[in-house]
C-alpha cells in the first residue's frame, strides 16, 4: 500500500524559513514528485515539482524563494521555503505519480494528508 507523509510545517514570521519533508513508501518508482498548497477558500495549486531526471519547475510566485529537492536513497522529498510571505500561508501537500511527467498539474495519483504553514506579518 502506497503511503505519503509530510512534515515540517509550522508558524513563522514573514521573512522566515521552513523546510518541508515528505516520505513515501510502498512503491518502487516515481516519475515526478511535487508540492502543492491550498489556502482556505482557494483551489489547490502546484508550487514546485521535480522529475526523475532532476528537472524542476516552480510556480512564478515562489521562484527564487523556494527550492525543491529529493534524497533518492531515502525516498524523501523536501521543499526549502525562504523569505516566506503571509500569502504563502496554506496547507501544503506532497504528491507523486509513477505514470508520467505532470509538472504542476493537480492530477497526481498519490497524496499525503498535508502539513500547515502559517506566515504572520
N, C-alpha and C positions, 0 to 999 in steps of 0.2 A: 504494500500500500504506500502510495506516494504521500509524503508529509513535508510541509514547508512551514518554517517558524521564523518569525522576525524578532529582533531585539534591538535595544539601544535607543529607543525613543525617550522623550522626557521634555522638561520645560527649560527654556533658555532665554536669555535676553537678546534683543536684536544685536547683531554683530557677532554673536557667539557661534560655536561649532558643536556639531553632534556627529557621531558615526553610527549608522545603522548596519546591522548584520542580519544575514539570512542563511539558515542552514536547511538544506534539502536532503531527503533520504528516500530510499525506495525506488530509485531509478538509476539507469546506467549512462544516459547521455542526454544532454540538453543543448539544443541548437541555439537558444537565446534565453537570456535572463534579463529581468527588468525590475525597476522600481516605479511604483505608481502612487498617487496620492488622491485623497478625496476629502474636500472640506465640506462642512455642513451646508446643505442646500445646493451643492455643486456636483457636477458629474466627475467621475473618476478620470484622471488624466495621466498620461505617461510622463515620467520625469527623466528617466535615463534607462538605457538598455545596453547590453553587451552581448556580442555574438561569440560563438565557439572559437572563432579565429582572433578574438580580442578587439574587434571593431566596436566602437561605441557611438552612441547618439544621445543627444540631450534636447530637452525642450528649451526654447530660447530663454525663458525666464530664469533658468539656473545655470546657463553656460558661464564658465569662468568661476563659479562658486561651488558647484557640486562635482564630485568625481566618483564614478562607478568603477569597481574593480573586483576581481574574484581570486580566490585561492582554490585552484582546481584540485589540489591534493586533498584539501579539507572539505571540498564541495561547499564552500562558503562564499556568499556574495556580500559585498559591502557598498555602502553609499556614504562617502565623506561629505558632509554638508558644512560649508564655511560661510561666513558673512550672512548668517541667517536673517531673514526679514519676517515681520509679522504675517505677511501674505504667504509665507511657507507653512503656516500652521495648517495641519491636516492629519488625517490618518494615513500612514504610509504602508503600502503593501509590496511584498516581494512576489514575483511570479516567474515561472519559467515554462518553456514549451520545447518538446523534443522534435516537433514536426518540421518547422520552417522558421525563417527569419521574419519576425513580426515587428521589430522596431518598437515604436511607442504605442502601437495599437493595443487595445484592451482585451483582445480575444485570446490571451494566453490560456493554456489548458489548466495549469496548476497554480493555486494561490495560497498565500498564508492568511492568517487572521488579522494581521495589521498591527502596527505599533504607533502610538500617538506622539506627534511632535507639536509642541506649543511654543511659539515665539512671542514674547511680550515686548512692547515698545518702551 
